[in-house]
Amino acid sequence: MAPTTRSLNNRNSDVQVIATAMLTGQQDDVISEAERLLKELRGEQGGMKKEGDVAAALKLFLDKKYGRLWHVVLVRGSFW
């Protein structure tokens, strides 16, 4: 699948969808949870100590909500 980007409904967000096969509602769930976890990492809501905590917490969220068959990649900075 070629990389594509998706507007986040005019939200000011650090989260960007690069490529997806998920339904829009599922994407919204993942984006909202990722935004929440990133805010927590930055200390805006306290709690997380490192970036790996975001990935671990997002994995737990997705396992509970969608079962164990999914794939999400978290990238900071540039990618290719």
C-alpha positions as CSV (number, residue, x, y, z in Angstrom):
1,M,0.0,0.0,0.0
2,A,1.4,3.4,-1.0
3,P,1.9,5.9,1.9
4,T,-1.1,8.3,2.2
5,T,-1.9,10.9,4.7
6,R,-5.3,11.6,6.3
7,S,-6.7,14.8,7.7
8,L,-7.4,14.6,11.4
9,N,-10.6,16.6,11.2
10,N,-8.8,19.9,11.6
11,R,-7.4,18.7,15.0
12,N,-4.0,20.1,16.0
13,S,-2.3,16.8,16.4
14,D,1.2,15.3,16.5
15,V,-0.4,12.1,15.1
16,Q,-0.4,11.5,11.4
17,V,-1.8,8.5,9.5
18,I,0.7,7.5,6.9
19,A,-0.9,4.4,5.4
20,T,-3.9,2.4,6.6
21,A,-6.4,-0.4,5.9
22,M,-8.4,0.3,9.0
23,L,-12.0,1.7,9.0
24,T,-12.2,5.4,9.8
25,G,-13.8,4.9,13.2
26,Q,-11.0,2.5,14.2
27,Q,-8.4,5.0,13.0
28,D,-10.1,7.7,15.1
29,D,-9.9,5.4,18.2
30,V,-6.2,4.7,17.6
31,I,-5.4,8.4,17.0
32,S,-7.3,9.6,20.1
33,E,-5.6,7.0,22.3
34,A,-2.1,7.9,20.8
35,E,-2.8,11.6,21.4
36,R,-3.8,10.9,25.0
37,L,-0.7,8.8,25.6
38,L,1.6,11.4,24.0
39,K,0.2,14.1,26.2
40,E,0.8,11.9,29.2
41,L,4.4,11.3,28.0
42,R,5.0,15.0,27.8
43,G,3.8,15.4,31.4
44,E,0.6,17.2,30.5
45,Q,-1.3,14.5,32.4
46,G,1.6,12.9,34.2
47,G,2.6,9.3,34.3
48,M,4.7,7.9,31.4
49,K,8.5,8.0,31.7
50,K,9.7,7.1,28.2
51,E,8.5,6.7,24.6
52,G,8.5,2.9,24.9
53,D,5.7,3.3,27.4
54,V,3.5,4.9,24.7
55,A,4.0,1.9,22.4
56,A,3.4,-0.6,25.3
57,A,0.2,1.2,26.4
58,L,-1.1,1.5,22.8
59,K,-0.5,-2.2,22.3
60,L,-2.5,-3.0,25.5
61,F,-5.3,-0.6,24.3
62,L,-5.5,-2.2,20.9
63,D,-5.3,-5.8,22.2
64,K,-8.3,-5.1,24.5
65,K,-10.3,-3.2,21.9
66,Y,-9.6,-5.1,18.7
67,G,-8.0,-8.4,19.7
68,R,-4.4,-9.3,19.0
69,L,-4.4,-9.1,15.2
70,W,-3.4,-5.6,14.3
71,H,-0.3,-3.6,13.2
72,V,0.5,0.0,14.2
73,V,3.9,1.6,13.8
74,L,4.9,4.6,15.9
75,V,7.5,6.8,14.3
76,R,9.2,10.0,15.6
77,G,11.0,12.2,13.1
78,S,11.6,11.1,9.6
79,F,10.7,7.8,8.1
80,W,11.1,6.0,4.7
